[in-house]
Amino acid sequence: MVPYLPFERTWAEAILVATVPAGERHPGLGAVSLDRFWDVFGQSAPFLMKIGFRVAIWFVALQPIWSLSGWRTFAGSSPEDRQQSLQALNSSHRAMTEQLLSLIKLMACFAYFEDAAIQDRFRSAGRK
């Protein structure tokens, strides 16, 4: 499979970061380096997952163009517009949209918990 192009990776990272925002007691995905995730994903993910994730990236990245009446991709949108785009997609009842968003959410979790500091943080929180 062709490696993710730089603009695809930019799109993917914007989508993943918006999917896991910071909370009151935990950092968001934006505070985590995604380099290890990309290495592990590139080496270990099944071929069909890589294809599906690429399709999901393109779908979500281009969604603001037709839903927000602008010529900006997801990565070029403001944080508020990104959340609005994700909310619009989440409210869809189309099977394909639901499946693509499920894959995005799954990949965001993989990326988030690939980080050792995040793993340690959640392990120690579970012991309290």
C-alpha positions in Angstrom: 0.0 0.0 0.0 1.2 3.5 -0.8 2.3 5.3 2.5 0.1 8.1 3.7 1.0 11.3 1.9 2.0 14.3 4.0 -1.3 16.1 3.4 -3.2 12.9 4.3 -1.3 12.6 7.6 -2.0 16.3 8.3 -5.7 15.6 7.7 -5.6 12.4 9.8 -3.9 14.1 12.7 -6.4 17.0 12.7 -9.3 14.6 12.7 -7.8 12.3 15.4 -6.9 15.3 17.7 -10.5 16.7 17.3 -11.9 13.2 18.2 -10.1 13.1 21.5 -10.3 16.6 23.1 -8.8 17.4 26.4 -11.0 16.8 29.5 -10.9 18.2 33.0 -8.7 15.4 34.2 -6.9 14.2 31.1 -4.9 15.7 28.2 -6.3 15.5 24.7 -4.7 13.7 21.8 -3.2 17.0 20.8 -0.8 16.7 23.7 0.5 13.4 22.5 3.1 12.7 19.9 1.6 10.6 17.1 4.9 9.4 15.7 4.9 6.0 17.5 1.2 5.5 16.4 2.1 6.0 12.8 5.1 3.6 13.0 3.0 0.9 14.7 0.0 1.4 12.4 2.2 1.3 9.3 3.9 -1.9 10.3 1.1 -3.8 12.0 -2.3 -2.7 10.7 -4.1 -5.1 8.4 -4.3 -4.0 4.7 -8.0 -3.5 4.8 -7.9 -1.4 7.9 -5.3 0.8 6.2 -7.5 1.2 3.2 -10.6 1.9 5.4 -8.8 4.4 7.5 -7.6 6.2 4.3 -11.2 6.4 3.0 -12.4 7.6 6.4 -9.8 10.3 6.5 -10.8 11.6 3.0 -14.5 11.4 3.9 -14.1 13.4 7.1 -11.4 15.8 5.8 -13.6 16.9 2.8 -16.9 17.0 4.7 -16.7 20.7 5.7 -16.6 21.6 2.0 -20.1 20.5 1.4 -21.6 20.9 4.9 -20.1 24.3 6.0 -20.4 26.0 2.6 -16.7 26.8 2.5 -13.6 25.7 0.6 -11.7 24.5 3.6 -10.9 21.0 4.5 -11.3 19.7 8.1 -7.6 20.5 8.8 -8.1 24.1 7.5 -11.2 24.7 9.6 -11.3 26.4 13.0 -11.6 24.2 16.1 -15.2 25.2 16.5 -15.9 24.2 12.8 -14.1 20.9 13.3 -16.4 20.1 16.3 -19.4 21.2 14.3 -18.4 18.9 11.4 -17.9 15.9 13.8 -21.3 16.6 15.4 -23.0 16.7 12.0 -21.4 13.4 11.0 -22.3 11.9 14.4 -25.9 12.8 13.9 -26.0 11.0 10.5 -28.0 7.8 10.3 -26.3 6.6 7.2 -24.6 3.2 7.6 -21.4 4.2 5.7 -21.0 7.4 7.7 -21.5 5.5 11.0 -18.9 2.9 10.0 -16.3 5.4 8.9 -16.7 7.4 12.1 -16.5 4.3 14.1 -13.1 3.6 12.4 -11.9 7.1 13.1 -12.9 6.8 16.8 -11.2 3.4 17.0 -8.0 4.8 15.5 -8.1 7.8 17.8 -8.2 5.5 20.8 -5.3 3.4 19.4 -3.3 6.6 18.8 -4.1 8.0 22.3 -3.3 4.9 24.2 -0.1 4.2 22.2 1.5 6.9 24.2 3.3 5.6 27.3 2.5 8.7 29.5 -1.2 8.3 28.7 -1.0 4.6 29.6 0.7 5.4 32.9 -1.8 8.1 33.7 -4.8 5.8 33.2 -3.1 2.9 35.1 -2.5 5.1 38.1 -6.0 6.6 38.0 -7.4 3.1 38.1 -5.5 2.3 41.3 -7.0 5.1 43.3 
